[in-house]
Amino acid sequence: MSRWILIVSFYLLLTPLSYAENDKAFFWQVESESATVYLLGSIHYADPGFYPLRPAIEKAFEASDKLVVEIAIDEAMAKTYQDLINEQGTYPGKETIEQHVSAETYQSLLHHLELLGLPLEYVNRHKPGIIVLTLTSVQLLKMGFMPEMGIDLYFLKRARQNKDIIELETIEQQIDIFLSIPDGDLLLRETLHSLEQADILMADIVRSWKLGDMVLLEKILFEDTLSQYPSYEDIYDRLFYERNENMSQRIRELLQEKGSYFVVIGAGHFVGEKGILRLLEDSGYDVKRL
C-alpha cells in the first residue's frame, strides 16, 4: 500500500529536459471503423523538465477532436473539492484524528508534520484518506513538483481553447475512493512510512516511465504491494479494477462513435491483467503501442 499511495499521488516525475522528447512514455492507439482513440499514461504532478513531450504525442493531440480525462480540473472543481472535504472528509464535532488511529500512527503523523513544517491543526480533524492526499501533495510541492505542470492540466488548458472535453469520472467519485478505504489507520501509517522512501521509489517509477517498461511499473504498483499485503486485493478492486472496467467501457463506447479522441488516464490503469489495455484487447480491439 505504501508504494501504491505514492504512485497515486506522484505518478512518474523527475524527467530531465534533455531526454523528454526521447522518452518512450506509455502511449497507445486503438482504432475502429469509425473512430480513433489515443491513450496516454498520465503524470499528475510534474515540473518543466518533462516538456516538450514526444512529437508523436503532440501530433496525436492536435489531430484529435476531443480530449478525454479522468476529471476536468478547474477553479470551480477546486471549490467543490474543498466543500467535499468539509462535508465528508472531516470528523464531526470535536473529534480528531488521534481518536481514530493507533498511538503509533498518531506519533508518526506528528513527526512527519514537523518534518513538512505543518501544524497539527492543518489536518487534525481530517479523516485518514484526506490526510494522505494532503501530505503527499505537500511532499511533492517541497520536492519541486506542481499539479499545474501535470500532463492532465497541460492538455486541459490547450483543449479548452478549441476542443470538447469528456470526463470519465467525477471529483466526488475520486474522493470517495479514499474515504471508503476500510482500514484508515493502516492506510495512514503505511503512507507515512512510504514518504521516508520517496526518493528510492521515485527512481524506480521514473525508470519505468522513461523506458516505457510496463512490466516494471506493474511490479512496483501491483506485485510488490499485493505480495506484502494480500488482503489488499479487495481494496485494489475499488481503487483500480472497478475503475478500469468503467473507463474501458466508456472507451469502447467512444470507439463506436465517430471522430478521434485523446485520452489521458493515470498510467497505472493501463498495466496488468486487469488493466485497460487488456480489457480492450479482450473485447477484440487491437491496441497499438506508439
SERO-4910 file (N, C-alpha, C, O; in steps of 0.05 Angstrom, whole numbers):
BEGIN
 pado doro    nc1    nc2    nc3   cac1   cac2   cac3    cc1    cc2    cc3    oc1    oc2    oc3
  Met    A     17    -24      0      0      0      0     17     25      0     10     45    -13
  Ser    A     40     24     14     57     48     15     67     55    -13     68     79    -19
  Arg    A     73     36    -29     81     41    -56     58     52    -72     61     71    -88
  Trp    A     34     41    -69     11     50    -84      5     79    -78     -1     94    -96
  Ile    A      5     86    -52     -2    113    -45     16    134    -58      6    154    -69
  Leu    A     41    129    -59     59    148    -72     54    148   -102     55    170   -114
  Ile    A     49    126   -113     45    125   -142     20    140   -150     19    155   -170
  Val    A     -1    136   -134    -26    150   -140    -21    181   -140    -31    195   -157
  Ser    A     -6    190   -121     -1    219   -118     21    229   -135     21    252   -144
  Phe    A     42    213   -140     66    223   -154     65    218   -184     72    236   -199
  Tyr    A     57    194   -192     55    186   -220     78    196   -237     74    215   -253
  Leu    A    101    185   -235    122    187   -255    132    216   -259    124    229   -278
  Leu    A    150    225   -241    160    252   -242    190    251   -250    200    230   -258
  Leu    A    203    274   -246    233    276   -247    245    268   -274    263    252   -275
  Thr    A    235    279   -296    245    273   -322    262    296   -333    251    318   -337
  Pro    A    288    293   -337    305    315   -346    297    325   -373    288    310   -391
  Leu    A    300    351   -378    292    364   -403    307    352   -426    295    349   -448
  Ser    A    332    345   -423    348    337   -446    339    310   -457    346    303   -480
  Tyr    A    322    295   -443    313    269   -452    283    269   -458    273    248   -467
  Ala    A    269    290   -452    240    289   -452    229    280   -479    211    263   -480
  Glu    A    239    291   -501    229    284   -527    234    256   -536    222    245   -554
  Asn    A    253    243   -522    261    215   -529    248    195   -510    251    171   -514
  Asp    A    234    204   -490    222    185   -471    201    168   -486    185    178   -502
  Lys    A    201    142   -479    182    124   -492    153    128   -482    134    125   -497
  Ala    A    151    135   -457    125    141   -444    106    117   -448    114     96   -457
  Phe    A     81    120   -440     61    100   -443     39    111   -461     22    127   -452
  Phe    A     40    104   -487     24    117   -507     15     96   -527     32     82   -539
  Trp    A    -12     94   -532    -23     74   -550    -44     86   -568    -53    108   -564
  Gln    A    -51     70   -588    -73     78   -607    -91     54   -611    -82     31   -614
  Val    A   -117     59   -611   -138     39   -616   -156     50   -637   -165     73   -636
  Glu    A   -163     34   -657   -180     43   -679   -204     24   -683   -202      0   -678
  Ser    A   -225     36   -692   -249     21   -701   -255     31   -729   -239     46   -741
  Glu    A   -277     22   -741   -283     31   -768   -290     61   -769   -288     73   -789
  Ser    A   -299     71   -746   -308     99   -746   -293    118   -728   -296    143   -730
  Ala    A   -275    107   -711   -262    125   -691   -233    116   -686   -226     94   -691
  Thr    A   -218    136   -677   -190    132   -668   -188    142   -639   -196    164   -633
  Val    A   -176    125   -622   -172    133   -594   -143    131   -588   -131    110   -591
  Tyr    A   -131    153   -578   -104    153   -568   -105    151   -538   -121    164   -525
  Leu    A    -87    135   -526    -86    131   -497    -59    139   -486    -39    128   -495
  Leu    A    -59    158   -467    -34    167   -456    -34    163   -426    -52    172   -412
  Gly    A    -13    150   -416    -10    146   -387     -3    173   -374     16    186   -382
  Ser    A    -19    181   -354    -17    208   -343      4    210   -321     11    191   -307
  Ile    A     15    234   -319     32    242   -297     19    266   -284     17    287   -296
  His    A      9    262   -260     -9    283   -248      7    306   -236     -4    328   -235
  Tyr    A     31    302   -228     49    323   -218     74    322   -234     85    301   -240
  Ala    A     85    345   -242    110    346   -257    124    372   -254    115    389   -238
  Asp    A    145    376   -269    160    402   -269    166    409   -298    160    392   -316
  Pro    A    177    432   -303    182    440   -331    200    420   -346    200    420   -371
  Gly    A    216    405   -331    235    386   -344    222    364   -360    235    350   -375
  Phe    A    196    360   -357    183    339   -371    176    347   -400    170    330   -417
  Tyr    A    177    372   -405    169    382   -431    194    391   -447    214    400   -436
  Pro    A    192    390   -474    170    383   -491    164    353   -491    183    337   -488
  Leu    A    139    346   -495    132    318   -498    141    308   -525    147    323   -543
  Arg    A    141    282   -528    148    269   -553    131    279   -576    106    282   -572
  Pro    A    142    286   -599    127    297   -621    103    280   -629     82    291   -637
  Ala    A    105    254   -627     83    236   -635     58    241   -617     36    240   -626
  Ile    A     64    247   -591     42    253   -573     28    279   -580      4    281   -580
  Glu    A     45    300   -585     34    326   -592     18    325   -618     -3    337   -620
  Lys    A     28    310   -637     14    307   -663    -13    294   -660    -32    302   -672
  Ala    A    -14    273   -643    -39    259   -639    -59    277   -625    -83    276   -632
  Phe    A    -50    293   -606    -69    311   -593    -80    332   -613   -104    337   -613
  Glu    A    -63    343   -629    -72    363   -648    -92    351   -668   -111    364   -677
  Ala    A    -89    325   -674   -106    312   -694   -133    303   -682   -151    295   -696
  Ser    A   -135    303   -655   -159    293   -642   -181    314   -640   -175    338   -637
  Asp    A   -205    305   -641   -228    322   -639   -235    329   -610   -243    352   -604
  Lys    A   -231    310   -592   -239    314   -564   -217    304   -545   -202    285   -551
  Leu    A   -215    317   -522   -198    307   -501   -215    293   -480   -236    302   -472
  Val    A   -205    270   -471   -218    254   -451   -200    251   -427   -177    241   -429
  Val    A   -210    258   -403   -194    257   -379   -210    244   -356   -234    241   -358
  Glu    A   -196    237   -335   -210    226   -312   -229    247   -301   -253    242   -299
  Ile    A   -219    271   -294   -236    293   -286   -224    319   -298   -199    321   -300
  Ala    A   -241    338   -305   -232    363   -317   -227    383   -295   -245    398   -288
  Ile    A   -203    384   -285   -196    401   -262   -198    431   -270   -187    439   -291
  Asp    A   -211    447   -254   -212    476   -258   -217    489   -231   -218    476   -211
  Glu    A   -220    516   -231   -223    531   -206   -249    523   -192   -250    521   -167
  Ala    A   -270    519   -207   -295    511   -195   -293    484   -182   -305    479   -160
  Met    A   -278    466   -194   -274    439   -182   -258    441   -156   -263    425   -138
  Ala    A   -239    459   -155   -223    463   -131   -242    471   -108   -238    461    -85
  Lys    A   -261    488   -113   -280    495    -92   -297    471    -84   -303    467    -61
  Thr    A   -306    456   -104   -322    432    -99   -306    412    -81   -317    400    -63
  Tyr    A   -280    409    -88   -263    392    -72   -262    401    -43   -266    384    -25
  Gln    A   -259    427    -38   -257    437    -11   -284    433      4   -284    427     27
  Asp    A   -306    437    -11   -332    433      1   -336    404      9   -347    398     31
  Leu    A   -327    386     -8   -330    357     -2   -313    349     22   -321    333     39
  Ile    A   -289    361     24   -272    355     47   -286    365     73   -286    350     93
  Asn    A   -297    388     72   -311    399     96   -335    382    103   -341    379    127
  Glu    A   -349    372     83   -374    357     88   -369    328     95   -382    317    113
  Gln    A   -350    315     81   -347    286     84   -320    278     95   -317    256    106
  Gly    A   -300    295     91   -272    287     98   -263    295    125   -240    291    132
  Thr    A   -281    307    141   -273    315    168   -292    301    189   -314    293    183
  Tyr    A   -282    298    213   -297    286    235   -317    306    246   -312    330    246
  Pro    A   -340    296    256   -360    315    268   -352    325    295   -335    313    309
  Gly    A   -363    347    302   -359    358    329   -330    364    335   -316    376    320
  Lys    A   -322    354    358   -294    358    368   -276    334    363   -254    332    374
  Glu    A   -286    315    348   -269    291    342   -244    299    326   -245    317    310
  Thr    A   -222    284    331   -197    289    317   -185    263    308   -195    241    315
  Ile    A   -165    265    291   -152    241    280   -140    223    303   -139    199    299
  Glu    A   -132    235    325   -120    220    347   -139    199    357   -130    178    367
  Gln    A   -165    204    356   -185    185    367   -191    162    347   -205    144    355
  His    A   -179    163    323   -187    144    303   -163    128    292   -167    111    275
  Val    A   -139    132    303   -116    116    295   -101    108    320   -106    117    342
  Ser    A    -82     89    316    -67     79    339    -48    101    349    -42    120    335
  Ala    A    -38     97    373    -18    116    385      7    116    368     19    138    364
  Glu    A     15     93    357     39     92    340     35    109    315     53    124    307
  Thr    A     12    106    302      7    121    277      5    151    283     14    167    268
  Tyr    A     -8    157    305    -11    186    312     16    199    317     21    221    308
  Gln    A     34    185    332     61    196    337     77    199    311     92    218    307
  Ser    A     73    180    293     86    182    266     76    206    251     91    219    237
  Leu    A     50    210    253     38    234    240     50    259    251     57    277    235
  Leu    A     52    262    277     63    286    289     92    290    279    100    313    273
  His    A    107    269    277    135    270    268    136    281    239    153    298    233
  His    A    120    270    222    121    278    194    109    306    189    118    320    171
  Leu    A     90    314    205     80    341    203    103    361    210    106    382    197
  Glu    A    119    354    230    141    371    237    162    372    215    173    393    209
  Leu    A    167    349    202    187    348    180    177    365    157    193    378    143
  Leu    A    151    365    152    140    380    129    134    409    136    126    425    119
  Gly    A    138    416    162    133    444    170    103    451    172     96    474    167
  Leu    A     86    431    179     58    436    180     48    434    209     57    416    224
  Pro    A     30    452    217     19    450    244     -2    427    245    -14    421    225
  Leu    A     -6    416    268    -26    395    272    -53    404    264    -69    388    253
  Glu    A    -60    429    269    -86    440    263    -93    438    233   -116    438    225
  Tyr    A    -72    435    217    -76    434    188    -91    409    179   -105    409    159
  Val    A    -88    387    195   -101    362    188   -116    349    212   -126    327    209
  Asn    A   -117    362    234   -126    350    259   -153    337    257   -158    316    269
  Arg    A   -172    349    243   -199    339    242   -205    323    216   -227    314    212
  His    A   -184    320    200   -188    306    175   -187    275    179   -173    266    196
  Lys    A   -201    261    162   -200    232    162   -175    222    148   -162    237    133
  Pro    A   -166    197    154   -141    187    143   -137    191    114   -115    199    105
  Gly    A   -157    184     97   -154    186     68   -148    214     59   -132    218     40
  Ile    A   -160    234     72   -155    262     65   -127    271     74   -114    286     61
  Ile    A   -119    261     97    -92    268    107    -71    256     88    -51    269     82
  Val    A    -76    232     77    -58    220     58    -55    238     33    -33    243     25
  Leu    A    -77    248     22    -77    265     -1    -62    291      6    -46    301    -11
  Thr    A    -67    302     29    -55    327     37    -24    324     40     -9    341     29
  Leu    A    -15    304     54     13    302     60     29    295     35     51    305     31
  Thr    A     18    278     17     33    271     -7     34    296    -25     54    299    -39
  Ser    A     13    312    -26     14    336    -42     35    356    -32     50    367    -47
  Val    A     36    359     -5     56    377      6     84    366      1    102    382     -6
  Gln    A     88    340      3    114    328     -3    122    334    -31    146    341    -36
  Leu    A    104    331    -50    110    337    -78    118    366    -82    137    371    -96
  Leu    A    103    384    -70    109    412    -73    137    418    -62    152    434    -74
  Lys    A    144    406    -40    170    411    -28    193    399    -46    215    408    -45
  Met    A    186    379    -61    205    367    -80    207    383   -106    224    377   -123
  Gly    A    189    403   -109    191    420   -133    172    412   -155    175    422   -178
  Phe    A    152    395   -149    134    386   -170    106    398   -165     97    400   -142
  Met    A     92    405   -187     68    420   -184     45    408   -201     51    398   -223
  Pro    A     21    408   -191     -1    397   -206     -6    412   -232    -15    401   -252
  Glu    A     -1    438   -232     -6    454   -256     14    447   -278      9    455   -301
  Met    A     35    432   -272     53    423   -293     47    394   -302     61    383   -319
  Gly    A     27    382   -290     20    355   -296      9    352   -325      0    371   -337
  Ile    A     11    327   -335      2    322   -362    -28    328   -366    -36    339   -387
  Asp    A    -44    322   -346    -73    327   -348    -78    356   -353    -92    363   -372
  Leu    A    -68    373   -336    -73    402   -338    -60    414   -363    -70    433   -375
  Tyr    A    -37    403   -371    -24    412   -395    -43    410   -419    -45    429   -435
  Phe    A    -56    387   -422    -74    384   -445   -101    397   -440   -114    406   -459
  Leu    A   -110    398   -415   -135    411   -409   -134    441   -416   -153    452   -428
  Lys    A   -113    454   -410   -110    483   -416   -112    487   -446   -124    506   -455
  Arg    A    -99    470   -461   -100    473   -490   -127    466   -502   -136    479   -521
  Ala    A   -138    444   -491   -164    435   -502   -186    455   -498   -204    457   -515
  Arg    A   -185    471   -477   -206    490   -471   -207    512   -492   -227    527   -493
  Gln    A   -187    514   -508   -187    535   -529   -203    526   -553   -216    543   -566
  Asn    A   -203    500   -560   -216    492   -585   -226    463   -586   -233    454   -608
  Lys    A   -227    449   -564   -235    421   -564   -257    416   -543   -257    429   -522
  Asp    A   -274    397   -549   -293    388   -528   -278    370   -508   -258    357   -515
  Ile    A   -287    371   -483   -274    355   -462   -294    336   -450   -317    344   -443
  Ile    A   -286    311   -448   -303    290   -436   -290    280   -410   -267    274   -409
  Glu    A   -307    278   -389   -298    268   -363   -306    239   -360   -329    231   -366
  Leu    A   -288    222   -350   -294    194   -345   -304    190   -317   -318    170   -311
  Glu    A   -297    208   -298   -305    205   -270   -313    233   -260   -313    253   -274
  Thr    A   -320    234   -234   -326    259   -221   -308    262   -197   -296    243   -187
  Ile    A   -305    287   -187   -288    292   -164   -300    278   -140   -285    269   -122
  Glu    A   -327    275   -138   -340    261   -116   -331    232   -116   -326    221    -94
  Gln    A   -330    220   -139   -322    191   -141   -293    188   -132   -287    168   -118
  Gln    A   -276    205   -140   -248    202   -133   -243    206   -104   -227    191    -92
  Ile    A   -255    225    -92   -252    230    -63   -264    206    -47   -252    198    -27
  Asp    A   -286    196    -56   -299    174    -42   -281    149    -41   -283    133    -22
  Ile    A   -264    146    -61   -245    124    -61   -228    124    -36   -224    104    -22
  Phe    A   -218    148    -29   -200    150     -6   -216    149     21   -206    140     41
  Leu    A   -240    159     20   -256    160     44   -268    132     51   -275    127     74
  Ser    A   -270    115     31   -283     89     35   -264     66     40   -273     44     44
  Ile    A   -238     71     41   -218     50     47   -223     42     76   -222     59     94
  Pro    A   -227     16     81   -236      7    107   -217     12    130   -225     20    152
  Asp    A   -191      7    127   -172      9    149   -156     35    146   -135     36    135
  Gly    A   -168     56    157   -155     82    155   -129     84    170   -111     98    161
  Asp    A   -127     70    192   -102     70    207    -79     58    191    -57     70    190
  Leu    A    -84     36    179    -63     23    162    -56     41    138    -33     44    131
  Leu    A    -76     52    126    -72     70    103    -54     93    111    -34     98     97
  Leu    A    -59    106    133    -43    129    141    -16    121    150      4    134    143
  Arg    A    -14     99    165     12     90    175     31     83    153     55     90    153
  Glu    A     21     68    133     38     60    111     45     83     93     67     84     81
  Thr    A     28    103     91     34    126     75     57    142     88     75    150     74
  Leu    A     55    145    114     76    160    128    103    145    125    124    158    122
  His    A    102    119    127    127    103    123    137    107     95    162    109     91
  Ser    A    120    107     75    128    109     47    141    136     41    159    138     24
  Leu    A    133    157     55    144    183     50    174    184     56    189    200     45
  Glu    A    183    166     74    211    164     81    227    151     58    251    153     58
  Gln    A    213    137     40    227    122     19    221    134     -9    225    121    -30
  Ala    A    212    159     -9    202    171    -34    224    172    -55    218    167    -79
  Asp    A    248    179    -48    270    181    -68    275    155    -82    278    154   -107
  Ile    A    277    133    -67    282    107    -79    259     98    -96    263     89   -119
  Leu    A    235    101    -86    211     93   -101    209    109   -127    203     97   -148
  Met    A    213    135   -125    210    151   -149    231    145   -170    226    147   -194
  Ala    A    255    137   -162    275    129   -181    266    105   -198    270    104   -222
  Asp    A    253     86   -184    242     63   -199    219     71   -218    218     61   -240
  Ile    A    202     88   -208    179     96   -224    189    112   -249    179    108   -271
  Val    A    207    130   -245    218    146   -267    231    128   -288    227    132   -312
  Arg    A    245    108   -279    258     89   -297    237     75   -314    241     71   -338
  Ser    A    216     66   -301    195     52   -317    182     71   -338    177     62   -360
  Trp    A    178     96   -331    167    115   -350    186    120   -373    178    118   -396
  Lys    A    211    126   -367    230    133   -388    235    110   -407    240    114   -431
  Leu    A    235     86   -396    239     62   -413    214     52   -426    214     34   -443
  Gly    A    191     63   -417    166     52   -427    162     23   -417    150      7   -431
  Asp    A    172     17   -393    173    -10   -383    148    -16   -367    146    -10   -343
  Met    A    128    -28   -380    103    -35   -366    107    -57   -346     93    -58   -325
  Val    A    125    -75   -351    130    -97   -332    140    -86   -305    132    -94   -284
  Leu    A    159    -67   -307    170    -55   -283    148    -39   -268    147    -41   -243
  Leu    A    132    -23   -282    112     -8   -269     91    -26   -255     82    -21   -233
  Glu    A     84    -48   -268     66    -67   -256     78    -80   -231     64    -83   -211
  Lys    A    103    -85   -232    117    -96   -208    116    -77   -185    109    -84   -162
  Ile    A    122    -52   -190    122    -31   -169     94    -27   -158     90    -26   -134
  Leu    A     75    -25   -176     49    -16   -168     32    -39   -157     17    -35   -137
  Phe    A     34    -63   -169     16    -85   -161     31   -108   -147     24   -115   -124
  Glu    A     51   -119   -160     62   -144   -149     75   -140   -122     71   -156   -104
  Asp    A     91   -119   -119    105   -115    -94     86   -109    -71     89   -120    -49
  Thr    A     66    -93    -76     46    -86    -55     29   -110    -48     26   -116    -24
  Leu    A     18   -124    -68      0   -146    -62     14   -170    -50      2   -186    -36
  Ser    A     39   -173    -56     54   -195    -44     59   -190    -14     60   -208      2
  Gln    A     61   -164     -7     65   -157     21     39   -156     36     37   -163     60
  Tyr    A     18   -147     22     -9   -144     34    -30   -158     17    -45   -145      2
  Pro    A    -32   -185     18    -51   -200      2    -80   -191      6    -96   -192    -12
  Ser    A    -86   -182     30   -113   -174     37   -121   -149     22   -145   -142     21
  Tyr    A   -102   -135     11   -108   -110     -3   -120   -115    -31   -127    -96    -45
  Glu    A   -123   -140    -39   -136   -146    -64   -164   -133    -65   -172   -123    -86
  Asp    A   -178   -134    -43   -205   -123    -42   -204    -92    -46   -221    -80    -59
  Ile    A   -184    -80    -33   -180    -51    -36   -174    -44    -65   -184    -24    -76
  Tyr    A   -157    -60    -77   -150    -55   -105   -173    -58   -124   -174    -45   -145
  Asp    A   -192    -75   -116   -217    -77   -132   -230    -49   -135   -239    -42   -157
  Arg    A   -230    -34   -114   -243     -8   -114   -225     13   -126   -233     31   -141
  Leu    A   -199     12   -119   -180     33   -127   -174     31   -157   -171     52   -170
  Phe    A   -172      7   -167   -163      3   -195   -183    -12   -212   -193     -2   -232
  Tyr    A   -189    -37   -204   -202    -55   -223   -230    -46   -231   -237    -48   -254
  Glu    A   -246    -38   -211   -273    -28   -218   -271     -3   -236   -287     -1   -255
  Arg    A   -253     14   -230   -250     39   -246   -240     31   -274   -248     43   -294
  Asn    A   -222     12   -276   -212      3   -302   -235     -7   -319   -237     -2   -343
  Glu    A   -253    -23   -307   -276    -33   -321   -293    -11   -332   -302    -11   -355
  Asn    A   -298      9   -314   -316     31   -322   -303     48   -344   -317     56   -363
  Met    A   -278     54   -341   -265     71   -361   -261     57   -387   -264     69   -408
  Ser    A   -255     31   -387   -252     16   -412   -279     14   -426   -280     14   -451
  Gln    A   -301     11   -411   -327     11   -423   -333     37   -437   -344     37   -459
  Arg    A   -326     59   -425   -330     85   -437   -313     88   -462   -322    100   -482
  Ile    A   -289     78   -462   -272     79   -485   -284     63   -508   -283     71   -531
  Arg    A   -295     40   -501   -308     23   -522   -331     38   -534   -337     36   -558
  Glu    A   -345     53   -518   -368     69   -528   -357     91   -547   -370     96   -568
  Leu    A   -335    103   -541   -323    123   -558   -316    111   -585   -318    123   -606
  Leu    A   -306     86   -584   -298     73   -609   -322     66   -626   -318     60   -650
  Gln    A   -345     66   -615   -369     61   -631   -380     87   -643   -398     87   -660
  Glu    A   -369    110   -634   -378    135   -645   -359    143   -668   -343    127   -677
  Lys    A   -362    168   -677   -345    178   -699   -326    199   -688   -333    214   -671
  Gly    A   -302    200   -700   -283    220   -693   -258    209   -680   -253    185   -680
  Ser    A   -242    227   -669   -216    219   -656   -215    231   -628   -224    253   -623
  Tyr    A   -205    215   -610   -205    222   -581   -178    218   -569   -164    198   -575
  Phe    A   -169    237   -553   -143    237   -540   -149    232   -510   -159    250   -497
  Val    A   -142    209   -500   -150    200   -473   -125    201   -455   -105    189   -461
  Val    A   -128    216   -433   -106    218   -413   -116    207   -387   -134    218   -374
  Ile    A   -104    184   -379   -112    170   -354    -86    162   -339    -65    158   -351
  Gly    A    -88    161   -313    -66    153   -297    -53    128   -307    -66    108   -313
  Ala    A    -26    128   -309    -11    106   -322    -17     79   -310    -17     59   -324
  Gly    A    -21     78   -283    -26     53   -270    -50     38   -279    -53     14   -275
  His    A    -69     52   -291    -94     40   -300    -90     24   -326   -108      9   -334
  Phe    A    -67     27   -339    -63     13   -364    -49    -14   -361    -51    -31   -379
  Val    A    -35    -19   -339    -18    -42   -337    -32    -65   -323    -52    -62   -309
  Gly    A    -22    -89   -328    -32   -113   -314    -54   -128   -328    -66   -118   -347
  Glu    A    -60   -151   -317    -81   -168   -328   -109   -156   -327   -126   -162   -343
  Lys    A   -113   -138   -308   -138   -124   -305   -137    -95   -313   -155    -79   -307
  Gly    A   -116    -88   -328   -113    -61   -337   -131    -55   -362   -142    -73   -374
  Ile    A   -133    -29   -368   -150    -21   -390   -141    -33   -417   -158    -40   -433
  Leu    A   -115    -35   -421   -105    -46   -447   -115    -75   -450   -125    -82   -472
  Arg    A   -112    -91   -430   -120   -119   -432   -151   -121   -435   -160   -138   -450
  Leu    A   -165   -104   -422   -195   -104   -424   -203    -97   -453   -222   -109   -463
  Leu    A   -189    -78   -465   -196    -71   -493   -188    -94   -512   -203   -100   -531
  Glu    A   -165   -106   -507   -157   -129   -523   -176   -152   -521   -182   -166   -541
  Asp    A   -186   -157   -496   -205   -179   -492   -231   -173   -506   -247   -192   -512
  Ser    A   -236   -148   -512   -261   -141   -526   -257   -142   -556   -276   -136   -571
  Gly    A   -233   -150   -565   -229   -153   -593   -214   -131   -607   -211   -131   -632
  Tyr    A   -205   -110   -592   -192    -88   -604   -162    -92   -605   -150   -105   -588
  Asp    A   -150    -82   -626   -121    -84   -630   -108    -58   -618   -113    -36   -629
  Val    A    -94    -61   -597    -81    -38   -583    -53    -36   -593    -36    -54   -588
  Lys    A    -47    -14   -606    -20    -10   -618     -4      9   -601    -12     32   -595
  Arg    A     20      1   -594     39     18   -579     52     38   -597     61     31   -619
  Leu    A     52     64   -590     63     85   -606     89     95   -593    102    112   -604
***
